C-alpha cells in the first residue's frame, strides 16, 4: 500500500498501521488486508461485491475496522456489507471511505451497509468520508452511502457519521426500524465547499413499545455549495423521537432543512428542530480579542460546531 492510500486510511479510520482485532481493508475494489478473531468472522459474499461481518453473541470489548480506499481515477466501486451482531454483544465498528482522484474521470464509492442487531446488543458505529486531489483535477469524487439498521428488542446503536471534506456530490441515506425498548442515536456532521452538493436523508420507523430515536445533524455550507437535509420520524407505538438540524450558512451557499414527523398513535412523543444561520458576530469578536485573525476565529467556531 502506497503513501496516498496510507494517508487516506489515517483520515477516515485513524490508522497508522493495521488495527488490532478484526478488519477488512478494501482498496480500489478488492480486499487488500483482512483479519478475523475467535468472536468476529468476516466472509466474502459470493453473489455480489461485499462482505458479511458475523459477531458472536456475548462478544464484548472488540472492534471491527472496514475502511475503503479509492485511489484509482475513474473507478466506480460498489459494495454490500451486512453486519450480524449477536445477542448481548457490545462492539465498535469503524468504517469510512476516502477517495483520492487526480484524473479527469470521476471516481466514486457506493456502500450499502445493513445491520441486524439482535436482542440486547450494543453497537457504536463510526463512519467518516473524505476526498482529496491535486489542484486542477477535473475528475469528481462521488460518494453515496446507504445505512439500514434493524434493532431488535433492547438493542442499542450509536452512529457517528461525518463528511470531512473533498466530496463533490453525495447522497447519504439512513433507514432504521426499532423494536420494543430499542434505542438509536445518530450524530451526523457535514461540511461542503466550492460547488459541492450534499443530500442527507434519515428515516426511522419507531415500531416498538418504548423505543427511542435521537437524530442530531450539524452542517456547514460554504462558497456556492448546496445542502438538503431530510429527516422523517414515524411514531407507530408508544415511543420517543427527536430530530434536530443546525446549519451554519456562509458566502453564497444554500441549505434546505426538511424535518418531518408522523404519528399513528397518541402515545408517540415526537419533536423536531431546525435552525439555519450565520456565525454570530459576537463569537468572532470574542475570539479575535484573544489574538486570532477573523479567518482563524471562523475555523475555530466551525471546528467546535461540527464536533
C-alpha positions in Angstrom: 0.0 0.0 0.0 1.4 3.4 -1.1 1.7 6.7 0.7 -1.6 8.0 -0.7 -3.5 5.0 0.5 -1.9 5.2 3.9 -2.8 8.9 4.3 -6.4 8.2 3.4 -6.6 5.4 5.9 -5.4 7.7 8.6 -8.0 10.3 7.7 -11.0 8.0 7.6 -10.1 5.4 10.2 -7.3 6.9 12.3 -5.0 4.1 11.3 -1.2 4.4 11.1 -0.8 0.6 10.9 -3.0 -2.4 10.7 -5.5 -2.3 13.6 -5.9 -4.8 16.5 -8.8 -7.2 16.1 -11.0 -7.9 13.1 -10.5 -5.9 10.0 -11.1 -5.8 6.2 -9.4 -3.1 4.2 -10.8 -2.6 0.7 -8.5 -0.8 -1.8 -9.6 0.0 -5.3 -12.4 -2.6 -5.4 -10.7 -5.5 -3.8 -9.8 -6.7 -0.3 -6.2 -5.8 0.4 -5.9 -7.0 4.0 -8.2 -9.0 6.4 -8.1 -10.5 9.9 -10.7 -12.3 11.9 -10.9 -13.2 15.6 -12.4 -16.1 17.6 -15.6 -14.0 18.0 -15.8 -12.0 14.8 -15.7 -13.6 11.4 -15.5 -11.8 8.0 -16.7 -13.7 4.9 -16.6 -12.6 1.3 -20.0 -12.6 -0.4 -20.4 -15.0 -3.3 -23.3 -13.3 -5.1 -22.2 -9.7 -5.1 -19.3 -7.5 -4.0 -19.0 -7.1 -0.3 -18.6 -9.0 3.0 -20.6 -10.5 5.9 -19.4 -9.5 9.3 -20.6 -12.1 11.8 -20.3 -11.1 15.5 -20.9 -13.9 18.0 -23.5 -13.5 20.8 -22.0 -12.1 24.0 -18.9 -10.6 22.3 -17.5 -7.7 24.4 -14.9 -5.1 24.0 -13.9 -6.0 20.5 -13.8 -3.8 17.3 -14.1 -4.2 13.6 -12.4 -1.9 11.1 -13.7 -1.9 7.5 -12.3 1.2 5.7 -12.4 1.7 1.9 -9.8 3.4 -0.2 -10.3 4.6 -3.8 -7.1 6.0 -5.4 -7.7 5.0 -9.0 -9.1 7.7 -11.2 -12.3 6.7 -12.9 -13.0 3.8 -10.6 -16.7 3.3 -9.6 -16.7 1.0 -6.6 -19.9 -0.7 -5.2 -20.0 -2.8 -2.1 -22.7 -4.5 0.1 -21.7 -5.2 3.7 -24.0 -7.0 6.1 -23.4 -6.9 9.9 -24.9 -9.7 12.0 -24.5 -8.6 15.7 -25.3 -11.4 18.1 -27.5 -11.2 21.2 -25.9 -9.3 24.1 -22.8 -8.3 22.1 -21.1 -4.9 22.7 -18.8 -3.8 19.9 -17.3 -0.9 18.0 -17.4 -0.8 14.2 -15.2 1.7 12.3 -16.0 2.2 8.6 -15.3 5.1 6.4 -14.2 5.8 2.8 -11.6 8.0 1.3 -11.2 8.9 -2.4 -8.0 10.3 -3.9 -8.7 11.4 -7.5 -6.1 13.2 -9.6 -7.5 12.4 -13.0 -10.1 13.8 -15.4 -12.6 10.9 -14.9 -15.0 10.8 -11.9 -14.2 8.3 -9.1 -16.9 7.1 -6.7 -17.9 4.7 -4.0 -21.4 3.4 -3.2 -21.7 1.4 0.0 -24.8 -0.3 1.3 -24.4 -1.3 5.0 -27.1 -3.3 6.6 -27.1 -4.0 10.4 -29.0 -6.8 12.1 -28.6 -6.1 15.8 -30.1 -8.8 18.0 -31.7 -8.5 21.4 -29.8 -6.6 24.0 -26.8 -6.0 21.7 -24.9 -2.6 21.6 -23.1 -1.1 18.6 -21.0 2.0 18.3 -20.7 2.7 14.6 -18.2 5.3 13.3 -18.1 6.3 9.6 -16.1 9.1 8.0 -16.0 10.2 4.4 -13.1 12.1 2.9 -11.9 13.2 -0.6 -8.8 14.8 -1.9 -7.0 15.5 -5.2 -4.3 17.7 -6.8 -5.0 21.3 -7.7 -6.6 21.5 -11.1 -8.0 18.0 -11.0 -11.3 17.8 -13.0 -12.5 14.4 -12.0 -15.1 14.4 -9.3 -15.2 12.5 -6.1 -18.6 10.9 -5.6 -19.9 9.0 -2.6 -23.4 7.5 -1.9 -23.6 5.6 1.4 -26.7 3.8 2.5 -27.1 2.5 6.0 -30.0 0.3 7.0 -30.5 -0.6 10.7 -32.7 -3.3 12.2 -32.8 -3.1 16.0 -34.4 -6.0 17.9 -35.7 -5.7 21.5 -33.5 -3.8 23.9 -30.8 -3.3 21.3 -28.9 0.0 21.1 -26.9 1.7 18.4 -24.9 4.9 18.4 -23.9 6.2 14.9 -21.2 8.9 14.5 -21.1 9.8 10.8 -19.3 12.7 9.1 -18.2 14.0 5.8 -14.9 15.6 6.5 -14.1 17.4 3.2 -13.5 16.9 -0.5 -16.6 15.1 -1.6 -18.2 16.7 -4.7 -21.6 15.0 -4.7 -23.1 12.7 -2.1 -26.5 11.1 -1.4 -26.5 9.8 2.2 -29.4 7.6 3.1 -30.1 6.2 6.6 -33.1 4.0 7.3 -33.9 2.3 10.6 -36.7 0.3 12.3 -36.8 -0.2 16.1 -38.5 -2.9 18.2 -39.5 -2.8 21.8 -37.2 -0.6 24.0 -34.6 -0.3 21.3 -32.6 2.9 21.1 -30.9 4.7 18.2 -28.7 7.7 18.5 -27.3 9.4 15.4 -24.8 12.3 15.3 -24.0 13.5 11.8 -21.8 16.3 10.6 -21.1 17.6 7.1 -19.1 20.4 5.6 -19.4 21.4 1.9 -17.3 23.9 0.0 -16.9 25.1 -3.6 -19.8 23.8 -5.8 -20.3 20.6 -3.8 -23.7 19.1 -3.2 -24.8 17.0 -0.2 -28.2 15.3 0.2 -28.8 13.6 3.6 -32.0 11.6 4.2 -32.9 10.0 7.5 -36.0 7.8 8.1 -36.7 5.9 11.4 -39.8 3.7 12.0 -40.4 3.6 15.7 -42.4 0.4 15.8 -41.6 -1.0 19.2 -43.2 -0.1 22.5 -41.0 2.4 24.5 -38.3 2.6 21.8 -36.4 5.9 21.2 -34.6 7.7 18.5 -32.5 10.9 18.5 -31.0 12.3 15.4 -28.7 15.4 15.6 -27.2 16.9 12.5 -24.6 19.7 12.3 -23.7 21.1 8.9 -21.6 24.0 7.4 -22.2 25.2 3.9 -19.6 27.5 2.3 -18.9 29.1 -1.0 -21.5 28.1 -3.6 -22.2 24.6 -2.2 -25.7 23.2 -1.6 -27.2 21.0 1.1 -30.5 19.3 1.6 -31.3 17.6 4.9 -34.5 15.5 5.4 -35.4 13.6 8.5 -38.6 11.6 9.0 -39.7 10.0 12.3 -42.7 7.7 12.1 -44.1 7.0 15.6 -46.1 3.8 15.3 -46.2 2.9 19.0 -45.6 4.4 22.4 -42.2 5.9 21.7 -39.9 9.0 21.9 -38.3 10.6 18.9 -36.3 13.8 18.4 -34.6 15.2 15.3 -32.5 18.3 15.1 -30.7 20.0 12.3 -28.4 23.1 12.9 -26.6 24.7 9.9 -24.1 27.5 9.5 -24.5 29.2 6.2 -21.6 31.2 4.7 -20.8 33.0 1.5 -23.4 32.2 -1.3 -24.2 28.7 -0.1 -27.7 27.2 0.1 -29.3 24.9 2.8 -32.7 23.3 2.8 -33.8 21.5 6.0 -37.0 19.4 5.9 -37.8 17.7 9.2 -41.0 15.5 9.1 -43.0 13.8 11.9 -45.8 11.3 11.6 -47.7 9.7 14.5 -50.1 6.7 14.3 -50.9 6.7 18.0 -51.4 9.3 20.7 -48.7 7.5 22.7 -46.0 8.7 20.3 -43.9 11.7 21.5 -42.0 13.3 18.6 -40.1 16.6 18.4 -38.3 18.3 15.5 -36.0 21.3 15.5 -34.2 23.1 12.6 -32.0 26.2 12.6 -30.0 27.9 9.8 -27.9 31.0 10.4 -24.6 32.7 10.0 -21.7 32.8 12.5 -22.6 35.2 15.3 -20.6 38.4 15.2 -20.0 38.4 19.0 -18.4 34.9 18.7 -15.9 36.2 16.1 -15.1 39.4 18.2 -14.6 37.3 21.3 -12.0 35.1 19.6 -10.3 37.9 17.8 -9.7 39.7 21.1 -7.7 36.6 22.1 -5.4 37.3 19.2 -6.9 35.2 16.4 -7.5 36.6 12.9 -11.0 36.6 11.6 -10.3 33.6 9.4 -8.7 31.7 12.3 -11.7 32.6 14.5 -14.1 31.3 11.9 -12.3 28.0 11.6 -12.3 27.6 15.4 -16.1 28.2 15.6 -16.7 25.8 12.7 -14.5 23.1 14.2 -16.3 23.2 17.5 -19.7 23.3 15.9 -19.1 20.1 13.9 -17.8 18.1 16.8 
